[in-house]
Amino acid sequence: MTKRSAPRRHLSTSPFKAPVAPPAKHFALGERVSHDRYGLGKVIGVEDETAMLVDFGSHEVRIASPYTGLHKL
């Protein structure tokens, strides 16, 4: 099994709908969040929409964009 190096592009002549990119998530300092793996936390740092630092009580975690598994409360 091989991995594709680039995503497939959508042809304009295709009868199928083009895939829709999910909207970008935006978080602000001090915002309460929930992560699928780490639980409840609070945003304590934002790095130019590329990553953020979240305090989950017992530890701090740097989460990179697209913030998979992270949800606003």
VEXMAR-400495 format. One record per atom (N, C-alpha, C, CB): residue number from 0; residue in three letters; atom name; y negated, x negated, z. Coordinates in nm, 2 decimals, padded with zeros to 4 digits. Atoms other than C-alpha are relative to their C-alpha. Glycine has a CB too. Example, Ala and Ser with C-alpha at 12.3 -4.5 7.8 and 13.67 -1.06 7.14 Angstrom:
2
nr: 0&rest: Ala&atom: N&Y: 00.12&X: -00.09&Z: 00.00
nr: 0&rest: Ala&atom: CA&Y: 00.45&X: -01.23&Z: 00.78
nr: 0&rest: Ala&atom: C&Y: -00.12&X: -00.09&Z: 00.00
nr: 0&rest: Ala&atom: CB&Y: 00.00&X: 00.10&Z: 00.12
nr: 1&rest: Ser&atom: N&Y: 00.11&X: 00.09&Z: 00.00
nr: 1&rest: Ser&atom: CA&Y: 00.11&X: -01.37&Z: 00.71
nr: 1&rest: Ser&atom: C&Y: -00.11&X: 00.08&Z: 00.08
nr: 1&rest: Ser&atom: CB&Y: -00.05&X: -00.04&Z: -00.14
//
This chain:
73
nr: 0&rest: Met&atom: N&Y: 00.12&X: -00.08&Z: 00.00
nr: 0&rest: Met&atom: CA&Y: 00.00&X: 00.00&Z: 00.00
nr: 0&rest: Met&atom: C&Y: -00.12&X: -00.09&Z: 00.00
nr: 0&rest: Met&atom: CB&Y: 00.00&X: 00.10&Z: 00.12
nr: 1&rest: Thr&atom: N&Y: 00.12&X: 00.08&Z: 00.01
nr: 1&rest: Thr&atom: CA&Y: -00.34&X: -00.14&Z: -00.10
nr: 1&rest: Thr&atom: C&Y: -00.12&X: 00.08&Z: 00.04
nr: 1&rest: Thr&atom: CB&Y: -00.01&X: -00.06&Z: -00.14
nr: 2&rest: Lys&atom: N&Y: 00.13&X: -00.06&Z: -00.04
nr: 2&rest: Lys&atom: CA&Y: -00.69&X: -00.07&Z: 00.03
nr: 2&rest: Lys&atom: C&Y: -00.09&X: -00.01&Z: -00.12
nr: 2&rest: Lys&atom: CB&Y: -00.06&X: -00.06&Z: 00.12
nr: 3&rest: Arg&atom: N&Y: 00.11&X: 00.01&Z: 00.10
nr: 3&rest: Arg&atom: CA&Y: -00.97&X: 00.02&Z: -00.21
nr: 3&rest: Arg&atom: C&Y: -00.11&X: -00.08&Z: 00.05
nr: 3&rest: Arg&atom: CB&Y: -00.04&X: 00.14&Z: -00.04
nr: 4&rest: Ser&atom: N&Y: 00.12&X: 00.08&Z: -00.05
nr: 4&rest: Ser&atom: CA&Y: -01.26&X: -00.22&Z: -00.19
nr: 4&rest: Ser&atom: C&Y: -00.13&X: 00.08&Z: -00.01
nr: 4&rest: Ser&atom: CB&Y: -00.01&X: -00.12&Z: -00.09
nr: 5&rest: Ala&atom: N&Y: 00.12&X: -00.08&Z: 00.01
nr: 5&rest: Ala&atom: CA&Y: -01.51&X: 00.05&Z: -00.29
nr: 5&rest: Ala&atom: C&Y: 00.04&X: 00.14&Z: -00.01
nr: 5&rest: Ala&atom: CB&Y: -00.09&X: -00.04&Z: -00.12
nr: 6&rest: Pro&atom: N&Y: -00.03&X: -00.15&Z: 00.01
nr: 6&rest: Pro&atom: CA&Y: -01.53&X: 00.43&Z: -00.26
nr: 6&rest: Pro&atom: C&Y: 00.00&X: 00.04&Z: -00.14
nr: 6&rest: Pro&atom: CB&Y: -00.09&X: 00.08&Z: 00.09
nr: 7&rest: Arg&atom: N&Y: 00.00&X: -00.05&Z: 00.13
nr: 7&rest: Arg&atom: CA&Y: -01.45&X: 00.63&Z: -00.56
nr: 7&rest: Arg&atom: C&Y: -00.13&X: 00.07&Z: -00.03
nr: 7&rest: Arg&atom: CB&Y: 00.12&X: 00.10&Z: -00.02
nr: 8&rest: Arg&atom: N&Y: 00.13&X: -00.07&Z: 00.04
nr: 8&rest: Arg&atom: CA&Y: -01.76&X: 00.76&Z: -00.75
nr: 8&rest: Arg&atom: C&Y: 00.03&X: 00.13&Z: -00.06
nr: 8&rest: Arg&atom: CB&Y: -00.08&X: -00.09&Z: -00.09
nr: 9&rest: His&atom: N&Y: -00.02&X: -00.13&Z: 00.06
nr: 9&rest: His&atom: CA&Y: -01.80&X: 01.11&Z: -00.86
nr: 9&rest: His&atom: C&Y: -00.06&X: 00.01&Z: -00.14
nr: 9&rest: His&atom: CB&Y: -00.07&X: 00.11&Z: 00.09
nr: 10&rest: Leu&atom: N&Y: 00.05&X: -00.01&Z: 00.14
nr: 10&rest: Leu&atom: CA&Y: -01.82&X: 01.18&Z: -01.23
nr: 10&rest: Leu&atom: C&Y: -00.07&X: 00.13&Z: -00.02
nr: 10&rest: Leu&atom: CB&Y: 00.12&X: -00.01&Z: -00.10
nr: 11&rest: Ser&atom: N&Y: 00.08&X: -00.12&Z: 00.02
nr: 11&rest: Ser&atom: CA&Y: -02.08&X: 01.42&Z: -01.35
nr: 11&rest: Ser&atom: C&Y: 00.08&X: 00.11&Z: -00.08
nr: 11&rest: Ser&atom: CB&Y: -00.13&X: -00.03&Z: -00.07
nr: 12&rest: Thr&atom: N&Y: -00.08&X: -00.10&Z: 00.08
nr: 12&rest: Thr&atom: CA&Y: -01.82&X: 01.59&Z: -01.58
nr: 12&rest: Thr&atom: C&Y: 00.11&X: 00.05&Z: 00.08
nr: 12&rest: Thr&atom: CB&Y: 00.05&X: -00.07&Z: -00.13
nr: 13&rest: Ser&atom: N&Y: -00.11&X: -00.04&Z: -00.08
nr: 13&rest: Ser&atom: CA&Y: -01.58&X: 01.65&Z: -01.30
nr: 13&rest: Ser&atom: C&Y: -00.02&X: 00.15&Z: 00.04
nr: 13&rest: Ser&atom: CB&Y: 00.01&X: -00.08&Z: 00.13
nr: 14&rest: Pro&atom: N&Y: 00.01&X: -00.14&Z: -00.03
nr: 14&rest: Pro&atom: CA&Y: -01.50&X: 02.02&Z: -01.23
nr: 14&rest: Pro&atom: C&Y: 00.00&X: 00.02&Z: 00.16
nr: 14&rest: Pro&atom: CB&Y: 00.12&X: 00.08&Z: -00.05
nr: 15&rest: Phe&atom: N&Y: 00.00&X: -00.01&Z: -00.15
nr: 15&rest: Phe&atom: CA&Y: -01.48&X: 01.94&Z: -00.85
nr: 15&rest: Phe&atom: C&Y: -00.14&X: -00.04&Z: 00.05
nr: 15&rest: Phe&atom: CB&Y: 00.10&X: -00.09&Z: 00.06
nr: 16&rest: Lys&atom: N&Y: 00.13&X: 00.03&Z: -00.06
nr: 16&rest: Lys&atom: CA&Y: -01.78&X: 01.93&Z: -00.62
nr: 16&rest: Lys&atom: C&Y: -00.01&X: -00.14&Z: 00.05
nr: 16&rest: Lys&atom: CB&Y: -00.03&X: 00.10&Z: 00.12
nr: 17&rest: Ala&atom: N&Y: 00.02&X: 00.13&Z: -00.05
nr: 17&rest: Ala&atom: CA&Y: -01.92&X: 01.60&Z: -00.52
nr: 17&rest: Ala&atom: C&Y: 00.01&X: 00.00&Z: 00.15
nr: 17&rest: Ala&atom: CB&Y: -00.14&X: -00.06&Z: -00.04
nr: 18&rest: Pro&atom: N&Y: -00.01&X: 00.00&Z: -00.15
nr: 18&rest: Pro&atom: CA&Y: -01.85&X: 01.49&Z: -00.16
nr: 18&rest: Pro&atom: C&Y: -00.14&X: -00.01&Z: 00.06
nr: 18&rest: Pro&atom: CB&Y: 00.08&X: -00.12&Z: 00.05
nr: 19&rest: Val&atom: N&Y: 00.13&X: -00.01&Z: -00.07
nr: 19&rest: Val&atom: CA&Y: -02.14&X: 01.56&Z: 00.08
nr: 19&rest: Val&atom: C&Y: 00.00&X: -00.10&Z: 00.11
nr: 19&rest: Val&atom: CB&Y: -00.03&X: 00.14&Z: 00.04
nr: 20&rest: Ala&atom: N&Y: 00.02&X: 00.09&Z: -00.11
nr: 20&rest: Ala&atom: CA&Y: -02.25&X: 01.28&Z: 00.31
nr: 20&rest: Ala&atom: C&Y: -00.05&X: 00.07&Z: 00.12
nr: 20&rest: Ala&atom: CB&Y: -00.09&X: -00.12&Z: -00.04
nr: 21&rest: Pro&atom: N&Y: 00.04&X: -00.06&Z: -00.12
nr: 21&rest: Pro&atom: CA&Y: -02.28&X: 01.39&Z: 00.67
nr: 21&rest: Pro&atom: C&Y: -00.15&X: -00.04&Z: 00.03
nr: 21&rest: Pro&atom: CB&Y: 00.09&X: -00.02&Z: 00.12
nr: 22&rest: Pro&atom: N&Y: 00.14&X: 00.04&Z: -00.03
nr: 22&rest: Pro&atom: CA&Y: -02.64&X: 01.40&Z: 00.80
nr: 22&rest: Pro&atom: C&Y: 00.00&X: -00.12&Z: 00.11
nr: 22&rest: Pro&atom: CB&Y: -00.08&X: 00.12&Z: 00.06
nr: 23&rest: Ala&atom: N&Y: 00.01&X: 00.12&Z: -00.09
nr: 23&rest: Ala&atom: CA&Y: -02.75&X: 01.08&Z: 00.99
nr: 23&rest: Ala&atom: C&Y: -00.03&X: 00.06&Z: 00.14
nr: 23&rest: Ala&atom: CB&Y: -00.10&X: -00.10&Z: -00.05
nr: 24&rest: Lys&atom: N&Y: 00.03&X: -00.04&Z: -00.14
nr: 24&rest: Lys&atom: CA&Y: -02.74&X: 01.12&Z: 01.37
nr: 24&rest: Lys&atom: C&Y: -00.11&X: -00.09&Z: 00.05
nr: 24&rest: Lys&atom: CB&Y: 00.13&X: -00.02&Z: 00.09
nr: 25&rest: His&atom: N&Y: 00.12&X: 00.07&Z: -00.06
nr: 25&rest: His&atom: CA&Y: -03.06&X: 01.02&Z: 01.56
nr: 25&rest: His&atom: C&Y: 00.01&X: 00.03&Z: 00.15
nr: 25&rest: His&atom: CB&Y: -00.13&X: 00.05&Z: -00.06
nr: 26&rest: Phe&atom: N&Y: 00.00&X: -00.01&Z: -00.15
nr: 26&rest: Phe&atom: CA&Y: -03.07&X: 00.95&Z: 01.93
nr: 26&rest: Phe&atom: C&Y: -00.12&X: -00.07&Z: 00.05
nr: 26&rest: Phe&atom: CB&Y: 00.13&X: -00.07&Z: 00.06
nr: 27&rest: Ala&atom: N&Y: 00.12&X: 00.05&Z: -00.06
nr: 27&rest: Ala&atom: CA&Y: -03.36&X: 00.88&Z: 02.16
nr: 27&rest: Ala&atom: C&Y: 00.03&X: -00.06&Z: 00.13
nr: 27&rest: Ala&atom: CB&Y: -00.11&X: 00.11&Z: 00.02
nr: 28&rest: Leu&atom: N&Y: -00.02&X: 00.06&Z: -00.13
nr: 28&rest: Leu&atom: CA&Y: -03.40&X: 00.67&Z: 02.47
nr: 28&rest: Leu&atom: C&Y: 00.01&X: 00.10&Z: 00.11
nr: 28&rest: Leu&atom: CB&Y: -00.11&X: -00.10&Z: 00.03
nr: 29&rest: Gly&atom: N&Y: -00.02&X: -00.09&Z: -00.11
nr: 29&rest: Gly&atom: CA&Y: -03.28&X: 00.85&Z: 02.78
nr: 29&rest: Gly&atom: C&Y: 00.08&X: 00.12&Z: -00.03
nr: 29&rest: Gly&atom: CB&Y: -00.14&X: 00.04&Z: 00.05
nr: 30&rest: Glu&atom: N&Y: -00.08&X: -00.12&Z: 00.04
nr: 30&rest: Glu&atom: CA&Y: -03.08&X: 01.11&Z: 02.59
nr: 30&rest: Glu&atom: C&Y: 00.14&X: -00.01&Z: 00.06
nr: 30&rest: Glu&atom: CB&Y: 00.00&X: 00.01&Z: -00.15
nr: 31&rest: Arg&atom: N&Y: -00.14&X: -00.01&Z: -00.05
nr: 31&rest: Arg&atom: CA&Y: -02.75&X: 01.22&Z: 02.75
nr: 31&rest: Arg&atom: C&Y: 00.09&X: 00.02&Z: -00.12
nr: 31&rest: Arg&atom: CB&Y: 00.02&X: 00.11&Z: 00.10
nr: 32&rest: Val&atom: N&Y: -00.09&X: -00.01&Z: 00.11
nr: 32&rest: Val&atom: CA&Y: -02.45&X: 01.18&Z: 02.52
nr: 32&rest: Val&atom: C&Y: 00.14&X: 00.00&Z: 00.05
nr: 32&rest: Val&atom: CB&Y: -00.01&X: -00.12&Z: -00.10
nr: 33&rest: Ser&atom: N&Y: -00.14&X: 00.00&Z: -00.03
nr: 33&rest: Ser&atom: CA&Y: -02.07&X: 01.22&Z: 02.52
nr: 33&rest: Ser&atom: C&Y: 00.07&X: -00.07&Z: -00.11
nr: 33&rest: Ser&atom: CB&Y: 00.05&X: 00.15&Z: 00.01
nr: 34&rest: His&atom: N&Y: -00.08&X: 00.08&Z: 00.10
nr: 34&rest: His&atom: CA&Y: -01.83&X: 00.98&Z: 02.35
nr: 34&rest: His&atom: C&Y: 00.15&X: 00.04&Z: 00.02
nr: 34&rest: His&atom: CB&Y: -00.02&X: -00.15&Z: 00.02
nr: 35&rest: Asp&atom: N&Y: -00.14&X: -00.04&Z: 00.00
nr: 35&rest: Asp&atom: CA&Y: -01.47&X: 01.06&Z: 02.26
nr: 35&rest: Asp&atom: C&Y: 00.09&X: -00.09&Z: 00.09
nr: 35&rest: Asp&atom: CB&Y: 00.06&X: 00.01&Z: -00.14
nr: 36&rest: Arg&atom: N&Y: -00.08&X: 00.10&Z: -00.07
nr: 36&rest: Arg&atom: CA&Y: -01.34&X: 00.74&Z: 02.42
nr: 36&rest: Arg&atom: C&Y: -00.06&X: -00.03&Z: 00.14
nr: 36&rest: Arg&atom: CB&Y: 00.01&X: -00.13&Z: -00.08
nr: 37&rest: Tyr&atom: N&Y: 00.06&X: 00.04&Z: -00.12
nr: 37&rest: Tyr&atom: CA&Y: -01.59&X: 00.65&Z: 02.69
nr: 37&rest: Tyr&atom: C&Y: -00.05&X: 00.11&Z: 00.10
nr: 37&rest: Tyr&atom: CB&Y: -00.11&X: -00.09&Z: -00.03
nr: 38&rest: Gly&atom: N&Y: 00.04&X: -00.11&Z: -00.09
nr: 38&rest: Gly&atom: CA&Y: -01.70&X: 00.99&Z: 02.83
nr: 38&rest: Gly&atom: C&Y: -00.15&X: 00.02&Z: -00.01
nr: 38&rest: Gly&atom: CB&Y: 00.04&X: -00.03&Z: 00.14
nr: 39&rest: Leu&atom: N&Y: 00.14&X: -00.03&Z: 00.00
nr: 39&rest: Leu&atom: CA&Y: -02.05&X: 01.08&Z: 02.94
nr: 39&rest: Leu&atom: C&Y: -00.08&X: -00.12&Z: 00.02
nr: 39&rest: Leu&atom: CB&Y: -00.02&X: 00.10&Z: 00.12
nr: 40&rest: Gly&atom: N&Y: 00.08&X: 00.12&Z: -00.01
nr: 40&rest: Gly&atom: CA&Y: -02.33&X: 00.84&Z: 02.91
nr: 40&rest: Gly&atom: C&Y: -00.15&X: 00.03&Z: -00.03
nr: 40&rest: Gly&atom: CB&Y: 00.04&X: -00.11&Z: -00.09
nr: 41&rest: Lys&atom: N&Y: 00.15&X: -00.01&Z: 00.02
nr: 41&rest: Lys&atom: CA&Y: -02.71&X: 00.78&Z: 02.87
nr: 41&rest: Lys&atom: C&Y: -00.04&X: -00.11&Z: -00.09
nr: 41&rest: Lys&atom: CB&Y: -00.07&X: 00.00&Z: 00.13
nr: 42&rest: Val&atom: N&Y: 00.05&X: 00.10&Z: 00.09
nr: 42&rest: Val&atom: CA&Y: -02.88&X: 00.60&Z: 02.58
nr: 42&rest: Val&atom: C&Y: -00.11&X: -00.09&Z: 00.07
nr: 42&rest: Val&atom: CB&Y: -00.06&X: 00.06&Z: -00.13
nr: 43&rest: Ile&atom: N&Y: 00.10&X: 00.09&Z: -00.06
nr: 43&rest: Ile&atom: CA&Y: -03.06&X: 00.29&Z: 02.72
nr: 43&rest: Ile&atom: C&Y: -00.07&X: -00.10&Z: -00.09
nr: 43&rest: Ile&atom: CB&Y: 00.07&X: -00.07&Z: 00.12
nr: 44&rest: Gly&atom: N&Y: 00.06&X: 00.09&Z: 00.10
nr: 44&rest: Gly&atom: CA&Y: -03.14&X: 00.10&Z: 02.40
nr: 44&rest: Gly&atom: C&Y: 00.03&X: 00.05&Z: -00.14
nr: 44&rest: Gly&atom: CB&Y: 00.04&X: -00.14&Z: 00.03
nr: 45&rest: Val&atom: N&Y: -00.02&X: -00.04&Z: 00.14
nr: 45&rest: Val&atom: CA&Y: -03.19&X: 00.17&Z: 02.03
nr: 45&rest: Val&atom: C&Y: -00.04&X: -00.12&Z: -00.08
nr: 45&rest: Val&atom: CB&Y: -00.08&X: 00.13&Z: -00.04
nr: 46&rest: Glu&atom: N&Y: 00.03&X: 00.11&Z: 00.09
nr: 46&rest: Glu&atom: CA&Y: -03.18&X: -00.10&Z: 01.76
nr: 46&rest: Glu&atom: C&Y: -00.02&X: 00.04&Z: -00.14
nr: 46&rest: Glu&atom: CB&Y: 00.12&X: -00.11&Z: 00.01
nr: 47&rest: Asp&atom: N&Y: 00.04&X: -00.03&Z: 00.14
nr: 47&rest: Asp&atom: CA&Y: -03.36&X: 00.01&Z: 01.44
nr: 47&rest: Asp&atom: C&Y: 00.10&X: 00.09&Z: -00.07
nr: 47&rest: Asp&atom: CB&Y: -00.02&X: -00.12&Z: -00.07
nr: 48&rest: Glu&atom: N&Y: -00.10&X: -00.09&Z: 00.07
nr: 48&rest: Glu&atom: CA&Y: -03.11&X: 00.29&Z: 01.36
nr: 48&rest: Glu&atom: C&Y: 00.13&X: -00.06&Z: -00.04
nr: 48&rest: Glu&atom: CB&Y: -00.07&X: 00.07&Z: -00.12
nr: 49&rest: Thr&atom: N&Y: -00.12&X: 00.07&Z: 00.03
nr: 49&rest: Thr&atom: CA&Y: -02.83&X: 00.04&Z: 01.33
nr: 49&rest: Thr&atom: C&Y: 00.10&X: 00.00&Z: 00.11
nr: 49&rest: Thr&atom: CB&Y: -00.02&X: -00.14&Z: -00.05
nr: 50&rest: Ala&atom: N&Y: -00.08&X: 00.00&Z: -00.12
nr: 50&rest: Ala&atom: CA&Y: -02.69&X: 00.04&Z: 01.68
nr: 50&rest: Ala&atom: C&Y: -00.07&X: 00.05&Z: 00.12
nr: 50&rest: Ala&atom: CB&Y: 00.07&X: -00.14&Z: 00.02
nr: 51&rest: Met&atom: N&Y: 00.07&X: -00.04&Z: -00.12
nr: 51&rest: Met&atom: CA&Y: -02.76&X: 00.16&Z: 02.03
nr: 51&rest: Met&atom: C&Y: 00.09&X: -00.04&Z: 00.12
nr: 51&rest: Met&atom: CB&Y: -00.03&X: 00.15&Z: 00.01
nr: 52&rest: Leu&atom: N&Y: -00.07&X: 00.04&Z: -00.13
nr: 52&rest: Leu&atom: CA&Y: -02.67&X: 00.06&Z: 02.39
nr: 52&rest: Leu&atom: C&Y: 00.01&X: 00.13&Z: 00.09
nr: 52&rest: Leu&atom: CB&Y: -00.07&X: -00.12&Z: 00.07
nr: 53&rest: Val&atom: N&Y: -00.02&X: -00.12&Z: -00.08
nr: 53&rest: Val&atom: CA&Y: -02.52&X: 00.34&Z: 02.60
nr: 53&rest: Val&atom: C&Y: 00.06&X: -00.04&Z: 00.14
nr: 53&rest: Val&atom: CB&Y: 00.09&X: 00.10&Z: -00.07
nr: 54&rest: Asp&atom: N&Y: -00.05&X: 00.03&Z: -00.14
nr: 54&rest: Asp&atom: CA&Y: -02.46&X: 00.32&Z: 02.98
nr: 54&rest: Asp&atom: C&Y: 00.09&X: 00.12&Z: 00.04
nr: 54&rest: Asp&atom: CB&Y: -00.12&X: -00.01&Z: 00.10
nr: 55&rest: Phe&atom: N&Y: -00.10&X: -00.10&Z: -00.04
nr: 55&rest: Phe&atom: CA&Y: -02.14&X: 00.50&Z: 03.08
nr: 55&rest: Phe&atom: C&Y: 00.03&X: -00.01&Z: 00.15
nr: 55&rest: Phe&atom: CB&Y: 00.13&X: -00.02&Z: -00.09
nr: 56&rest: Gly&atom: N&Y: -00.02&X: 00.01&Z: -00.14
nr: 56&rest: Gly&atom: CA&Y: -02.18&X: 00.43&Z: 03.45
nr: 56&rest: Gly&atom: C&Y: 00.07&X: -00.13&Z: 00.04
nr: 56&rest: Gly&atom: CB&Y: 00.09&X: 00.12&Z: 00.05
nr: 57&rest: Ser&atom: N&Y: -00.07&X: 00.12&Z: -00.04
nr: 57&rest: Ser&atom: CA&Y: -01.91&X: 00.16&Z: 03.50
nr: 57&rest: Ser&atom: C&Y: -00.02&X: -00.11&Z: -00.09
nr: 57&rest: Ser&atom: CB&Y: 00.15&X: 00.03&Z: 00.01
nr: 58&rest: His&atom: N&Y: 00.02&X: 00.11&Z: 00.09
nr: 58&rest: His&atom: CA&Y: -02.00&X: -00.03&Z: 03.19
nr: 58&rest: His&atom: C&Y: -00.10&X: 00.05&Z: -00.11
nr: 58&rest: His&atom: CB&Y: 00.13&X: -00.05&Z: -00.07
nr: 59&rest: Glu&atom: N&Y: 00.09&X: -00.03&Z: 00.11
nr: 59&rest: Glu&atom: CA&Y: -02.25&X: -00.05&Z: 02.90
nr: 59&rest: Glu&atom: C&Y: 00.07&X: -00.04&Z: -00.13
nr: 59&rest: Glu&atom: CB&Y: -00.13&X: -00.08&Z: 00.01
nr: 60&rest: Val&atom: N&Y: -00.07&X: 00.02&Z: 00.12
nr: 60&rest: Val&atom: CA&Y: -02.13&X: -00.02&Z: 02.54
nr: 60&rest: Val&atom: C&Y: -00.10&X: 00.00&Z: -00.12
nr: 60&rest: Val&atom: CB&Y: 00.11&X: 00.10&Z: -00.03
nr: 61&rest: Arg&atom: N&Y: 00.09&X: -00.01&Z: 00.12
nr: 61&rest: Arg&atom: CA&Y: -02.31&X: -00.11&Z: 02.21
nr: 61&rest: Arg&atom: C&Y: 00.08&X: 00.07&Z: -00.11
nr: 61&rest: Arg&atom: CB&Y: -00.03&X: -00.15&Z: -00.05
nr: 62&rest: Ile&atom: N&Y: -00.07&X: -00.08&Z: 00.10
nr: 62&rest: Ile&atom: CA&Y: -02.22&X: 00.15&Z: 01.95
nr: 62&rest: Ile&atom: C&Y: -00.08&X: -00.01&Z: -00.13
nr: 62&rest: Ile&atom: CB&Y: 00.01&X: 00.15&Z: 00.05
nr: 63&rest: Ala&atom: N&Y: 00.06&X: 00.02&Z: 00.14
nr: 63&rest: Ala&atom: CA&Y: -02.29&X: 00.08&Z: 01.58
nr: 63&rest: Ala&atom: C&Y: -00.01&X: 00.13&Z: -00.07
nr: 63&rest: Ala&atom: CB&Y: 00.07&X: -00.11&Z: -00.08
nr: 64&rest: Ser&atom: N&Y: 00.02&X: -00.12&Z: 00.09
nr: 64&rest: Ser&atom: CA&Y: -02.41&X: 00.34&Z: 01.33
nr: 64&rest: Ser&atom: C&Y: 00.13&X: 00.00&Z: -00.09
nr: 64&rest: Ser&atom: CB&Y: -00.13&X: -00.01&Z: -00.09
nr: 65&rest: Pro&atom: N&Y: 00.05&X: -00.14&Z: 00.00
nr: 65&rest: Pro&atom: CA&Y: -02.27&X: 00.59&Z: 01.21
nr: 65&rest: Pro&atom: C&Y: 00.03&X: 00.08&Z: 00.12
nr: 65&rest: Pro&atom: CB&Y: 00.06&X: 00.07&Z: -00.12
nr: 66&rest: Tyr&atom: N&Y: -00.02&X: -00.06&Z: -00.13
nr: 66&rest: Tyr&atom: CA&Y: -02.20&X: 00.66&Z: 01.58
nr: 66&rest: Tyr&atom: C&Y: 00.12&X: 00.10&Z: 00.00
nr: 66&rest: Tyr&atom: CB&Y: -00.13&X: 00.07&Z: 00.04
nr: 67&rest: Thr&atom: N&Y: -00.12&X: -00.08&Z: 00.01
nr: 67&rest: Thr&atom: CA&Y: -01.85&X: 00.79&Z: 01.52
nr: 67&rest: Thr&atom: C&Y: 00.04&X: 00.04&Z: 00.14
nr: 67&rest: Thr&atom: CB&Y: 00.11&X: -00.07&Z: -00.07
nr: 68&rest: Gly&atom: N&Y: -00.05&X: -00.05&Z: -00.13
nr: 68&rest: Gly&atom: CA&Y: -01.73&X: 01.00&Z: 01.82
nr: 68&rest: Gly&atom: C&Y: -00.11&X: 00.02&Z: 00.10
nr: 68&rest: Gly&atom: CB&Y: 00.09&X: -00.10&Z: 00.05
nr: 69&rest: Leu&atom: N&Y: 00.11&X: -00.02&Z: -00.09
nr: 69&rest: Leu&atom: CA&Y: -02.07&X: 01.03&Z: 01.98
nr: 69&rest: Leu&atom: C&Y: -00.08&X: 00.13&Z: -00.03
nr: 69&rest: Leu&atom: CB&Y: -00.10&X: -00.12&Z: -00.01
nr: 70&rest: His&atom: N&Y: 00.06&X: -00.14&Z: 00.02
nr: 70&rest: His&atom: CA&Y: -02.23&X: 01.37&Z: 02.04
nr: 70&rest: His&atom: C&Y: -00.11&X: 00.01&Z: 00.11
nr: 70&rest: His&atom: CB&Y: 00.10&X: 00.11&Z: 00.02
nr: 71&rest: Lys&atom: N&Y: 00.11&X: -00.03&Z: -00.09
nr: 71&rest: Lys&atom: CA&Y: -02.56&X: 01.48&Z: 02.20
nr: 71&rest: Lys&atom: C&Y: 00.05&X: 00.12&Z: 00.09
nr: 71&rest: Lys&atom: CB&Y: -00.13&X: 00.05&Z: -00.08
nr: 72&rest: Leu&atom: N&Y: -00.03&X: -00.11&Z: -00.10
nr: 72&rest: Leu&atom: CA&Y: -02.54&X: 01.70&Z: 02.51
nr: 72&rest: Leu&atom: C&Y: -00.12&X: 00.09&Z: 00.01
nr: 72&rest: Leu&atom: CB&Y: 00.03&X: -00.05&Z: 00.14
//
